[in-house]
Amino acid sequence: MLFVSGNHEDHDWLASLHDAAGAEVVPVDPLGAHRHVACGNVVEAAGQRVAFLGLIEVPGKTDLDESAYARLMAVAPARLEIRCPR
């Protein structure tokens, strides 16, 4: 299962996993069944290219990452199978 940040996770812990692995997708459980995708990335899942943009549009720690949004908006639409508009 792939997931993106929302407004109830431990964002510091998730960031530490990404920093330690140096990767945009990291496992969050010992078996690697659940993996966190950093905002603003495109990942292939089940043969589909999926854009991941999380967090919320409220100022503060969980504020939407505008640079992640910009990266995704720069991806050619034909290159993504699943893309939700803002």
C-alpha positions as CSV (number, residue, x, y, z in Angstrom):
1,M,0.0,0.0,0.0
2,L,1.3,3.4,-1.0
3,F,0.3,6.5,0.9
4,V,1.0,10.2,1.0
5,S,1.1,12.6,3.9
6,G,-2.2,14.1,5.2
7,N,-2.8,16.0,8.4
8,H,-2.5,13.3,11.1
9,E,0.9,11.6,10.5
10,D,4.2,12.1,12.4
11,H,5.7,14.2,9.6
12,D,9.1,14.4,11.3
13,W,9.4,10.6,11.6
14,L,8.4,10.2,7.9
15,A,10.9,12.8,6.9
16,S,13.6,11.0,8.9
17,L,12.8,7.7,7.0
18,H,13.2,9.5,3.7
19,D,16.4,11.2,4.8
20,A,17.9,7.9,6.1
21,A,17.1,6.0,2.9
22,G,17.7,8.8,0.5
23,A,14.6,7.7,-1.3
24,E,11.2,9.2,-2.3
25,V,9.4,6.0,-1.4
26,V,10.1,4.3,2.0
27,P,8.7,1.4,3.9
28,V,7.1,2.3,7.3
29,D,6.6,-1.2,8.6
30,P,9.0,-4.1,9.1
31,L,7.6,-6.1,6.2
32,G,7.5,-3.2,3.7
33,A,3.7,-3.6,3.1
34,H,3.0,0.0,3.7
35,R,5.2,2.6,2.0
36,H,5.2,6.4,2.2
37,V,5.6,8.4,-0.9
38,A,7.1,11.9,-0.5
39,C,4.8,14.7,-1.9
40,G,5.5,15.8,-5.5
41,N,6.5,12.4,-6.9
42,V,5.3,10.1,-9.6
43,V,5.4,6.4,-8.9
44,E,4.5,3.3,-10.8
45,A,1.9,1.3,-8.9
46,A,0.2,-1.8,-10.3
47,G,1.3,-0.8,-13.8
48,Q,-0.1,2.7,-13.5
49,R,1.9,5.9,-13.1
50,V,0.4,7.8,-10.1
51,A,1.1,11.4,-9.0
52,F,1.3,11.9,-5.2
53,L,0.5,15.2,-3.6
54,G,-0.5,15.3,0.0
55,L,-0.9,17.6,3.0
56,I,-3.6,20.2,3.2
57,E,-4.2,23.8,2.2
58,V,-4.0,25.3,5.6
59,P,-1.1,27.4,6.8
60,G,1.2,25.6,9.2
61,K,3.2,22.4,9.5
62,T,0.9,20.4,7.2
63,D,0.6,23.1,4.6
64,L,0.5,22.1,0.9
65,D,4.1,22.0,-0.5
66,E,3.9,24.5,-3.4
67,S,7.2,23.2,-4.9
68,A,5.8,19.6,-4.9
69,Y,2.6,20.9,-6.6
70,A,4.7,22.7,-9.2
71,R,6.7,19.6,-10.0
72,L,3.6,17.6,-10.6
73,M,2.0,20.3,-12.7
74,A,5.1,20.3,-14.9
75,V,4.7,16.5,-15.7
76,A,3.2,16.1,-19.2
77,P,-0.4,14.7,-18.7
78,A,0.2,11.9,-21.2
79,R,2.9,10.6,-18.9
80,L,0.4,10.0,-16.0
81,E,-2.5,7.5,-15.9
82,I,-3.9,8.8,-12.6
83,R,-3.9,12.5,-11.8
84,C,-6.3,14.4,-9.7
85,P,-6.8,18.1,-10.3
86,R,-6.2,20.6,-7.5
